């Protein structure tokens, strides 16, 4: 409900308001606000007006404000009251009739004076010189609210599924997901993404958070289209940022099930997400086991484009072939020219083949409706880039393996245009909404603390000639910013595992060899350590490591070959991104294929210089953009290898040691 409860509660207490000393000044302003509410068809506008009414009473007459809150709660509890014939919330027709009766009566008593208040967008003037401060879109104080969600665990195919969502001041034991979220007063967008379900209501609705009351619930209706296991994603947005996502598993059956509420686990959230500027564009992608993909493009808390498509076949084979091709191109050849005796490709040929791979991802993955929208709106970010203000873009998905940063948009139509790869067109970042083998969800950190740094640098790989210089770069950072050094004495498996279990670091930087196991059912990739040992990504598990990642939420930089790639395993994807980010890391950088170690050194130098610039520290996505650009070569795809999982506008907060 977009404020209807507030308007109904105000009507119900109206006759009690005349005893207030402030009533002569409040009366005309409240009448005008109610008129604006009834004349507006936009839910956001109606919600904003209801908030202004609540703020006005709170700031000018606390007694009336308390009566309003009490009546609103009574309506939600289904209690009767004198103004309306029904219990609880009145019907739209009865509420409209009640306000017509109130306005007619007040006009007969006060005449034209009922319309004399001066209502502006930033305040409300009441009477002669009196001023009340009202809602100005957001208040700085934060409030803890608890997710109150009702959702069935099972449903029958072709039946209606109802999901209700609210934010309450106290935990509700009957809620299927009761998680604490820190929010600002004002609007919170709630969005439902449900592949395999037909929406029967709006997929996006508004909750109003008020400092002294629970929110009214919003209700979503879906129709189950296909049998089998599914997930419903319930997203909470504020100030353009996705502040929490709750994944509700639901099984659709052929027969009518016995009702059972869904079990939804706790969802770690970032209490400061609303503090960071939202990305200019946020693309949320949900992919289900049947190959359905939902694409939702957001900007400024508004959904710009929503489309669903089903891939004719899983993209795994395409993605693995793409990575193999990039590995060959780095060596100056490709899959068509690697036969014995074939000459190496020229720099121009390598660059063309790299572009073609980006075109292929655009062709296969991006649905036609999103391509049309992109083509129509692309002039906006082009103009911004020309003015030196590059847009940021965040792709949030529930799968770790699709290299969205390599998408290269183009049009072969009459206008015939193309752009650079997404990772260079935008200050680009990705985020993994949840581990594929877990219903739990995390959000990226808006602020990355840098107080303790751990460098893991094996010394048994003399062929990596740039490693000592990169290690010295990290030592210099520790000394320059007076950081606490948590680096292990040697990069053996025991010391690295001990480090990961005990934690104590905010930032982990690993420099070594990496490898990818395409056929392994247990491991996805591994990094080389001292004593000729290899640490597999599947080792990032268990209560101690997972608990440390969830509690400290460190930033992770893996400057090693292949460690950004994923491979499905018996328990879900087991790669480093899933294991670290899916367990709580606040940021992660890793290359998706083999990288040139000299370029890797230069990448780190530029990245940290930009990130820690004392005059104008860059966001993590901007620092990534600068680092990629610094190592960009036409005949080497290393510059495209690095993948960033983070909030694109996150920044680093350096906290020097007090010693």
C-alpha positions in Angstrom: 0.0 0.0 0.0 1.4 3.4 -1.0 0.3 5.4 2.0 -3.4 4.4 2.0 -3.1 3.3 5.7 -1.9 6.8 6.7 -4.7 8.5 4.9 -7.3 6.1 6.3 -5.9 6.5 9.9 -6.0 10.3 9.5 -9.6 10.2 8.4 -10.4 8.0 11.4 -8.9 10.4 14.0 -10.1 13.6 12.2 -12.9 14.4 14.6 -10.4 14.2 17.5 -8.0 16.7 15.9 -10.0 19.9 16.5 -9.1 19.9 20.2 -5.4 20.5 19.2 -4.1 24.0 19.7 -2.2 23.6 16.3 -5.3 22.6 14.4 -6.2 25.9 12.8 -2.8 26.0 11.2 -2.6 22.3 10.4 -6.1 22.0 8.9 -5.6 23.7 5.5 -2.2 22.0 4.9 -3.5 18.5 5.7 -6.5 19.1 3.4 -4.2 20.1 0.5 -1.9 17.1 1.1 -4.9 14.7 1.1 -6.1 16.3 -2.1 -2.7 15.8 -3.7 -2.7 12.1 -2.5 -6.1 11.4 -4.0 -5.3 13.1 -7.3 -2.0 11.2 -7.8 -1.9 7.9 -9.6 1.8 7.3 -8.9 2.5 5.0 -6.0 5.9 6.7 -5.2 4.2 10.1 -5.1 1.4 8.9 -2.9 3.9 7.3 -0.5 5.9 10.5 -0.4 2.8 12.5 0.5 1.8 10.1 3.2 5.3 10.4 4.7 5.0 14.2 4.6 1.7 14.0 6.6 3.3 11.8 9.2 6.3 14.0 9.5 4.1 17.1 9.7 2.2 15.7 12.7 5.3 14.4 14.4 7.1 17.7 14.2 4.2 20.0 15.0 1.8 18.0 17.3 3.2 14.9 19.0 -0.2 14.0 20.5 -1.9 13.9 17.1 1.1 12.0 15.7 0.8 9.4 18.4 -3.0 9.0 17.7 -2.2 8.6 14.0 0.3 5.8 14.7 -2.0 4.1 17.2 -4.9 4.1 14.7 -2.7 2.8 11.9 -1.7 -0.1 14.0 -5.3 -0.8 15.0 -6.3 -0.9 11.3 -3.6 -3.4 10.6 -4.8 -5.5 13.5 -8.3 -5.5 11.9 -10.0 -3.5 14.7 -13.2 -1.6 14.3 -13.5 2.2 14.5 -16.3 4.8 14.3 -15.5 6.5 11.0 -15.8 3.3 8.8 -18.3 0.5 8.7 -15.7 -2.2 8.1 -13.1 -3.5 10.4 -9.4 -2.7 9.6 -8.7 -0.9 6.4 -11.7 0.5 4.6 -12.4 0.0 0.9 -11.2 2.6 -1.6 -14.8 3.7 -2.2 -15.5 4.1 1.5 -12.3 6.0 2.1 -13.0 8.4 -0.7 -16.6 8.9 0.5 -15.3 9.7 4.0 -12.9 12.3 2.8 -15.6 13.9 0.6 -17.8 14.2 3.7 -14.9 15.7 5.7 -14.0 18.2 3.0 -17.6 19.3 2.6 -18.1 19.8 6.3 -14.8 21.7 6.7 -15.5 23.9 3.7 -18.9 24.8 5.2 -17.3 25.8 8.5 -14.1 27.5 7.3 -14.9 28.6 3.8 -12.1 29.5 1.5 -9.5 29.5 4.3 -9.3 25.7 4.0 -7.0 26.1 0.9 -4.6 28.7 2.4 -1.4 26.8 3.2 1.8 27.2 1.3 3.1 23.7 0.4 6.5 23.5 -1.2 8.8 20.6 -2.2 11.1 21.2 0.7 8.9 22.4 3.5 5.4 23.4 4.6 4.6 26.9 5.8 1.8 26.9 8.4 0.0 30.1 9.3 1.9 33.4 9.7 5.6 32.8 9.9 5.3 29.3 11.4 7.5 26.6 9.8 7.5 22.9 10.1 10.4 20.8 8.9 9.1 17.9 6.8 10.4 14.9 5.0 13.2 15.9 2.6 13.5 12.5 0.9 15.9 11.0 3.4 16.8 11.5 7.0 20.4 10.7 8.1 19.5 8.7 11.2 19.4 5.0 10.5 16.8 2.5 11.9 17.0 -1.2 12.3 14.1 -3.0 10.7 13.4 -6.8 10.3 12.3 -8.5 7.2 8.8 -9.9 7.7 8.1 -12.3 4.7 5.4 -14.8 4.0 6.0 -17.3 1.2 4.9 -20.9 0.7 7.5 -23.6 0.4 5.4 -25.6 -2.1 2.8 -24.7 -4.7 0.8 -26.4 -7.4 1.6 -25.7 -11.0 -0.7 -23.1 -12.6 -1.8 -21.9 -9.2 -1.4 -18.4 -7.7 1.5 -17.9 -5.2 1.2 -15.0 -2.8 4.3 -13.4 -1.3 3.9 -10.6 1.4 6.8 -8.4 2.5 7.1 -5.9 5.3 9.8 -4.2 7.4 9.0 -4.3 11.1 10.5 -2.7 14.3 10.6 -6.0 16.1 11.4 -9.5 14.8 8.4 -11.4 13.8 8.8 -15.1 14.8 6.3 -16.3 12.1 8.4 -14.6 9.3 10.1 -17.1 7.0 13.1 -14.8 6.9 13.8 -12.5 9.8 16.9 -10.5 9.1 18.0 -7.2 10.6 18.6 -4.4 8.0 19.8 -0.8 8.8 17.8 1.6 6.6 17.1 5.3 6.4 13.6 6.7 7.0 11.8 6.9 3.7 11.2 4.7 0.7 12.5 1.2 0.3 11.9 -0.5 -3.0 10.9 -4.2 -2.9 11.4 -6.2 -6.1 10.5 -9.8 -6.8 12.5 -11.8 -9.4 11.1 -15.2 -10.1 12.1 -17.2 -13.2 9.5 -19.8 -14.0 6.6 -17.7 -12.6 4.2 -15.4 -14.4 3.7 -12.1 -12.6 0.1 -11.4 -11.7 0.9 -8.1 -10.0 3.6 -5.4 -10.1 7.0 -6.9 -9.6 8.2 -3.8 -7.8 6.5 -2.0 -4.9 7.4 0.6 -2.3 7.7 0.2 1.5 7.8 3.3 3.6 10.1 3.1 6.7 9.0 5.4 9.5 10.9 5.9 12.7 8.0 4.9 15.1 6.0 2.3 13.2 6.2 -0.9 11.2 5.8 -0.6 7.4 2.6 -1.6 5.7 3.0 -4.9 3.9 3.3 -5.1 0.1 1.7 -8.1 -1.6 3.0 -9.9 -4.7 1.1 -12.4 -6.8 2.8 -14.9 -9.1 1.6 -17.8 -11.1 3.6 -21.0 -11.1 4.3 -22.0 -14.7 6.5 -25.1 -14.5 7.0 -27.9 -12.0 10.3 -28.4 -10.3 12.5 -26.6 -7.8 12.6 -22.8 -8.2 13.9 -19.7 -6.3 12.1 -16.4 -5.7 14.5 -13.5 -5.1 13.2 -10.7 -2.8 15.3 -7.6 -3.2 15.4 -4.6 -1.0 16.7 -1.3 -2.6 17.3 2.1 -1.0 19.0 5.1 -2.6 19.5 3.1 -5.8 21.6 0.4 -4.0 20.6 -3.2 -3.5 20.9 -3.4 0.3 19.7 -7.0 0.8 18.5 -10.0 -1.2 16.5 -12.9 0.3 16.3 -16.1 -1.7 13.1 -18.1 -1.1 13.2 -21.7 -2.4 9.9 -23.0 -3.6 8.9 -26.3 -5.2 6.2 -26.4 -7.8 4.2 -29.7 -7.8 1.7 -31.3 -10.1 -0.7 -31.9 -7.3 -2.0 -29.5 -4.6 0.5 -29.5 -1.7 -0.1 -29.3 2.0 0.8 -25.7 2.9 4.2 -25.2 4.4 6.1 -21.9 4.8 9.4 -21.6 3.0 12.6 -21.8 5.1 14.8 -18.9 4.2 18.2 -18.6 5.9 19.7 -15.5 7.4 21.1 -13.1 4.8 24.3 -11.1 5.6 23.8 -7.5 4.6 25.9 -4.3 4.6 24.6 -1.8 7.2 26.2 1.0 5.3 25.1 0.3 1.7 22.9 3.3 1.5 25.9 5.5 2.3 27.6 4.9 -1.1 26.5 6.4 -4.3 24.6 3.8 -6.3 26.0 2.6 -9.7 24.8 4.5 -12.7 23.5 1.2 -14.1 22.8 -2.0 -12.2 22.0 -5.1 -14.2 20.6 -8.0 -12.1 20.7 -11.4 -13.8 19.0 -14.5 -12.5 19.7 -17.8 -14.2 17.9 -21.0 -13.2 18.8 -24.7 -13.9 16.3 -24.8 -16.8 18.3 -22.2 -18.7 15.9 -19.3 -18.0 17.5 -15.9 -17.5 15.9 -12.8 -16.1 17.5 -9.4 -16.9 16.5 -6.3 -14.9 18.3 -3.0 -15.6 18.0 -0.4 -12.9 19.0 3.3 -12.6 18.3 5.8 -9.8 16.1 3.2 -8.1 13.9 2.9 -11.2 13.6 -0.3 -13.3 14.5 0.7 -16.9 14.1 -2.7 -18.6 12.9 -6.1 -17.6 13.1 -9.2 -19.9 13.3 -12.9 -19.6 14.8 -15.3 -22.1 15.6 -19.0 -22.3 19.0 -20.0 -23.7 18.7 -22.9 -26.3 21.6 -24.6 -24.5 23.7 -23.9 -21.4 26.5 -21.3 -22.0 29.1 -23.4 -20.3 30.6 -24.8 -23.5 30.8 -21.4 -25.1 32.5 -19.9 -22.0 35.1 -22.6 -21.7 35.8 -22.3 -25.4 36.1 -18.6 -25.1 38.7 -18.9 -22.2 40.7 -21.5 -24.2 40.7 -19.1 -27.2 41.9 -16.2 -25.1 44.7 -18.4 -23.7 45.8 -19.2 -27.3 45.6 -15.6 -28.4 47.9 -14.6 -25.6 50.5 -16.9 -27.3 49.8 -15.4 -30.7 47.6 -18.1 -32.2 44.1 -19.3 -32.1 42.1 -22.6 -32.4 42.1 -22.4 -36.2 45.8 -21.7 -36.6 47.5 -23.7 -33.9 48.5 -26.5 -36.2 52.2 -27.3 -36.5 53.9 -24.9 -38.9 51.2 -22.2 -38.7 52.6 -18.7 -38.5 51.8 -16.5 -35.6 49.0 -14.0 -35.9 49.7 -10.3 -36.3 48.8 -7.9 -33.5 45.9 -6.7 -35.7 44.6 -10.2 -36.2 44.8 -10.9 -32.4 42.9 -7.7 -31.6 40.2 -8.6 -34.2 39.7 -12.1 -32.7 39.5 -10.6 -29.2 36.8 -8.3 -30.4 34.9 -11.2 -32.0 34.7 -13.0 -28.7 33.0 -10.0 -27.1 30.6 -9.8 -30.0 29.7 -13.4 -29.5 28.8 -12.9 -25.9 26.6 -9.9 -26.9 24.9 -12.1 -29.6 24.2 -15.1 -27.3 23.6 -13.7 -23.9 21.9 -10.4 -24.2 18.1 -10.6 -25.1 16.8 -8.5 -28.0 14.7 -6.2 -25.9 17.7 -5.2 -23.7 19.8 -4.7 -26.9 17.2 -2.3 -28.2 17.1 -0.3 -25.0 20.9 -0.2 -24.9 21.1 1.1 -28.4 18.6 3.8 -27.6 20.2 5.0 -24.4 23.9 4.6 -25.1 24.4 8.3 -26.0 24.0 9.1 -22.3 27.1 7.3 -21.1 29.0 8.3 -24.2 28.4 12.0 -23.5 29.5 11.4 -19.9 32.7 9.7 -21.0 33.5 12.5 -23.4 33.1 14.9 -20.5 35.5 12.8 -18.3 32.7 11.4 -16.2 32.5 7.7 -17.0 29.4 5.9 -15.8 29.6 3.0 -13.4 28.0 -0.4 -14.0 27.3 -3.3 -11.7 26.2 -6.7 -12.9 24.8 -8.8 -10.1 24.1 -12.4 -10.9 23.5 -15.7 -9.2 26.2 -17.4 -11.3 29.9 -16.8 -11.2 31.1 -18.2 -14.6 29.8 -15.8 -17.3 32.4 -13.1 -18.0 30.1 -10.1 -18.3 33.0 -7.7 -18.4 33.9 -9.1 -21.9 30.5 -8.3 -23.5 31.1 -6.0 -26.5 27.9 -4.3 -27.7 27.3 -3.5 -31.4 24.6 -3.1 -34.0 24.8 -4.4 -37.6 21.8 -2.3 -38.6 21.7 0.8 -40.8 23.4 3.0 -38.1 26.1 0.3 -37.6 27.8 1.1 -34.3 29.9 -0.7 -31.7 31.3 0.1 -28.2 34.3 -1.1 -26.3 34.0 -4.1 -23.9 31.8 -3.3 -20.9 34.8 -3.3 -18.6 36.2 -0.3 -20.5 33.0 1.4 -21.5 32.1 1.7 -17.8 33.7 1.7 -14.4 32.6 -1.9 -14.3 32.2 -4.4 -11.4 30.3 -7.7 -10.8 28.8 -9.3 -7.8 27.8 -12.8 -6.9 24.3 -12.6 -5.3 24.8 -16.0 -3.7 26.7 -19.3 -3.8 25.2 -21.7 -6.3 25.3 -24.4 -3.6 23.7 -22.2 -0.9 20.5 -20.1 -0.5 22.4 -17.5 1.5 23.0 -14.1 -0.1 25.6 -11.3 0.6 26.0 -7.8 -0.7 29.3 -6.0 -1.5 30.9 -3.6 1.0 30.7 0.1 0.3 33.8 0.8 2.4 36.9 -1.4 2.4 39.0 -1.2 5.4 42.8 -1.3 5.0 44.5 -1.7 8.4 46.1 -5.1 8.2 47.5 -6.7 5.0 48.6 -10.2 4.4 50.8 -11.0 1.4 51.1 -14.6 0.3 54.1 -14.9 -2.0 55.8 -18.3 -2.7 59.5 -18.1 -3.5 59.7 -21.4 -5.5 58.8 -20.0 -9.0 61.9 -18.3 -10.4 60.2 -18.1 -13.8 57.9 -15.5 -12.4 60.5 -12.8 -12.7 58.2 -9.8 -11.7 57.1 -11.4 -8.4 59.8 -9.9 -6.2 59.0 -6.4 -7.5 55.3 -6.9 -6.8 56.1 -8.3 -3.3 58.2 -5.2 -2.7 55.2 -3.0 -3.8 53.2 -4.6 -1.0 55.9 -4.1 1.6 56.2 -0.5 0.6 52.4 -0.1 1.1 52.7 -1.6 4.5 55.5 0.8 5.5 54.0 3.9 3.9 50.6 3.6 5.5 51.8 2.0 8.7 49.7 -1.1 8.2 49.9 -4.2 10.3 51.7 -7.0 8.4 49.9 -10.4 8.7 51.9 -12.1 6.0 53.0 -15.7 6.7 56.7 -16.3 7.0 56.5 -18.9 4.2 53.7 -19.6 1.8 53.2 -23.2 2.7 49.8 -24.9 2.8 49.8 -25.0 6.6 50.7 -21.4 7.1 48.2 -20.2 4.5 45.4 -22.3 6.0 46.2 -21.1 9.5 46.1 -17.5 8.2 42.7 -18.1 6.6 41.2 -19.8 9.7 42.5 -17.2 12.2 41.9 -14.2 10.0 43.2 -10.9 11.5 43.6 -9.3 8.1 41.5 -6.8 6.1 43.3 -7.3 2.8 44.8 -10.4 1.3 47.1 -10.2 -1.8 48.4 -13.4 -3.4 51.1 -13.5 -6.1 51.7 -17.0 -7.6 50.9 -19.5 -10.3 47.4 -20.6 -10.8 45.8 -23.5 -12.6 42.3 -24.5 -13.7 40.8 -28.0 -13.6 38.1 -28.2 -16.2 37.4 -31.9 -15.6 37.6 -32.0 -11.8 34.4 -32.8 -9.8 36.0 -31.5 -6.5 38.2 -28.6 -7.4 37.8 -25.7 -9.8 41.2 -24.1 -9.6 44.3 -24.0 -7.4 47.2 -21.8 -6.6 50.9 -22.8 -6.2 52.6 -22.6 -2.8 56.0 -23.3 -1.4 57.3 -26.8 -1.1 55.7 -27.7 -4.4 52.3 -27.8 -2.9 49.0 -26.6 -4.4 46.1 -25.1 -2.6 42.7 -25.9 -4.2 39.8 -23.5 -4.1 37.7 -26.3 -2.5 39.9 -25.8 0.6 38.1 -22.5 1.3 35.4 -24.2 3.4 34.6 -25.2 6.9 33.4 -23.2 10.0 36.6 -21.4 10.7 37.4 -20.1 7.2 33.8 -19.4 6.3 33.2 -17.8 9.7 36.3 -15.5 9.3 35.2 -14.4 5.9 31.6 -13.6 7.1 32.9 -11.7 10.2 35.7 -9.7 8.8 34.6 -9.4 5.1 38.2 -8.8 3.8 39.3 -7.7 0.3 41.0 -10.4 -1.7 43.4 -9.9 -4.6 44.5 -13.1 -6.4 47.2 -12.1 -8.9 47.5 -15.6 -10.4 46.5 -17.4 -13.6 43.0 -18.8 -14.1 41.8 -18.2 -10.5 38.8 -16.2 -11.5 37.3 -19.1 -13.5 34.6 -21.4 -12.2 33.7 -25.0 -12.8 30.6 -26.8 -11.6 31.3 -29.5 -9.0 29.3 -32.0 -7.1 28.4 -29.4 -4.5 28.1 -26.4 -6.8 30.7 -24.2 -8.3 34.0 -24.6 -6.3 36.1 -21.8 -7.7 37.8 -19.0 -5.8 35.1 -16.4 -6.6 32.4 -18.6 -5.2 34.4 -19.7 -2.2 35.6 -16.3 -1.2 32.8 -13.9 -2.4 30.0 -16.3 -1.7 31.2 -16.8 1.9 31.5 -13.1 2.7 34.6 -11.4 1.2 33.9 -7.7 0.7 35.7 -7.5 -2.6 37.7 -9.7 -4.9 40.0 -9.3 -7.9 41.2 -12.3 -9.9 42.2 -13.0 -13.5 40.1 -15.3 -15.6 42.9 -16.8 -17.6 46.7 -16.8 -17.9 48.3 -13.4 -17.3 51.7 -12.0 -18.3 53.6 -11.5 -15.0 55.2 -8.2 -16.1 51.7 -6.9 -16.9 50.4 -8.3 -13.6 53.0 -6.2 -11.8 52.1 -3.1 -13.7 48.4 -3.8 -13.0 49.0 -3.9 -9.3 51.1 -0.7 -9.4 48.5 1.3 -11.1 45.6 -0.1 -9.2 47.0 0.7 -5.8 48.3 4.1 -6.8 44.8 5.1 -8.0 43.0 3.5 -5.1 45.2 5.2 -2.5 45.8 8.5 -4.3 45.9 11.1 -1.4 44.6 13.9 -3.6 41.7 12.0 -5.2 41.3 8.4 -4.2 39.6 6.4 -6.9 36.7 4.0 -6.5 37.7 0.4 -6.9 36.0 0.2 -10.3 37.8 3.4 -11.4 41.1 2.0 -10.2 40.5 -1.2 -12.1 39.7 0.8 -15.2 43.0 2.7 -14.9 44.9 -0.5 -14.3 43.4 -2.2 -17.3 44.1 0.8 -19.5 47.7 0.9 -18.4 48.4 -2.7 -19.6 46.2 -2.6 -22.7 48.1 -4.0 -25.7 46.5 -4.9 -29.1 48.2 -8.3 -29.3 47.8 -9.5 -25.7 44.4 -10.0 -23.9 46.0 -9.9 -20.4 44.4 -6.5 -19.9 40.9 -8.1 -20.2 41.7 -11.0 -17.9 41.0 -9.2 -14.5 37.6 -9.5 -13.0 36.4 -7.3 -10.2 33.7 -8.5 -7.7 32.7 -5.4 -5.6 30.5 -2.4 -5.4 31.9 -0.2 -8.2 31.8 2.9 -6.1 33.4 1.4 -3.0 36.4 3.1 -1.6 39.3 2.1 0.7 39.5 3.5 4.2 43.2 3.3 5.3 43.5 2.9 9.1 47.2 3.2 10.1 48.5 1.2 13.1 48.6 3.1 16.4 52.0 1.6 17.3 
